[in-house]
Amino acid sequence: MYRVSKRSLSLLILLAIVVLGMGFYVVRYVIYGSTWASAPFNQTVYKAGVLTVGTINDRNGVLLAGVSDGRRVFAESGEVRRATLHAVGDKEGNVGAGALTVYASELMGYNLITGSYTVSGNSSGRTITHTVDSRFNVEAYRALDGRRGVVMVSNYETGEILCMVSSPTFDPKEPPATVDEETGIYLNRGIQGAYTPGSIYKLVTAAAAIEQISDIYDREFVCTGKIELGNDTVTCSSVHGTVDIEQGLRQSCNIVFAQLSVELGADTLARYAQKYDLSGSIQVGGITTMRGNFDKAEPDTADLAWSGVGQYMDMVCPATMLRFVGAIANEGKAVELRLLKEKGIFTLLPNKSTQLMPRRTASELGSIMEIQNRGNFPGLSIHAKSGTAQVGDGLSPHAWYVGYITNPNHPYAFVVIVENGGGGTAVAAPIANRVLQKMVNP
């Protein structure tokens, strides 16, 4: 009897181990099944490392990537192919943030029951709809004119990215035989890049000042073109004289924001960078963005002053900045950025969002950002901030232009950066205007 009991106990233990093992496998299958199925070694849907199922259309139904005779094909227009490369991806998967890689499981029609096998016999995969409009991407591609940089535009009410161009680019139909890795040609700079922000970062410091300094609108600052901090000097591009915070932001006065940065302190500035996710990463359509950076400088130093001006060790990802200015436009609410159009019942669900800042802060920032003289932006109700980010090593600064428009039926936030392009107002702003004009008057 004792032996029977021991055998029964052993069988129960063995059964428990089997059940636990199966449970562990099932959990891993649920979590990682789509990743396993969409790996290039799955010969059901891949040939020589190329995904041979699934179609990607732009938001208007224009073919961006499809399949013909078991081969991956791309848009008919060469301009469309180059302008949408980083949104769509390439055959070989070198553009890792492209839809062909990121949404491979959706393209093959993966599900938990059949995996990538299609019961219906339809082996062509599924069609997904990207949020970008190829017309807008082409306009941005033309406006960049071969320069390295980024143009991104989103709908700040829905989170859909309507335009996303990274340059340099190439034609996925005729990829280059050799690639100089220093060009970063496979990199989607809008999502996978991070840059010194320069004066666009004054929006962050201004938000902190509005919330943390009770008499901020009663303050006056004197700009003589420079200010001494310890043994160092913080300089300004102009002598602005006596200005308040609104004038300081509109005129992009370094001295105003240097003084505010020293008063607010490194801990407060770092907290706001983290609060707005500018020093971290966010998710854009399931893709993790490049991390930003904000280093705390010592009190009462030029380094601390420069950190609130958008220099020192500051780094910002364009997509994260797009979300930030979109929140200013959207009463402080940051809507999750998306790259795929929702279908069916999912269109009825509310957009995922975070209250990034109080409505009052967003309203006051937006009011200061409003462009009064719209001669360079005809027909656009535009709120914006330029940036000219110094990068050292004798290189020209990065040119930034960020903001949003409030034209009826066109709730668009935008980010433009031209690497080593020069002045933000002179170089990046015309690109923003050109793309936005196309979007408002297609």
Buried (B, 14 or more C-beta within 10 A) or exposed (E): EEEEEEEEEEEEEEEEEEEEEEEEEEEEEEEEBBEBBBEBEBEBBBEEEBBBBBBBBBBEEBBBBBBEEEEBBBBEBEBBBBBBBBBBBBBBBBBBBBBBBBBBBBBBBBBEEEBBBBEEEEBBBBBBBBBBBBBBBBBBBBBBEEBBBBBBBBBBBBBBBBBBBBBBBBBBBEBEEEEEEEEBBBBBBBBBBBBBBBBBBBBBBBBBBBBBBEEBEEBEBEBEBEBEBEEEEBEBEEEBEEBBBBBBBBBBBBBBBBBBBBBBBBEBBBBBBEBBBBBBBBBBBEBEBBBBBBBBBEEEBBBBBBBBBBBBEBBBBBBBBBBBBBBBBBBBBBBBBBBBBBEEEEEEEEBEBBEBBBEEBBEBBBEBBBBEEEEEBEEBBBBBBBBBBBBEEEEBBBBBBBBBBBBEEBBBBBBBBBBBBBBBBEBBBBBBBBBBBBBBEE
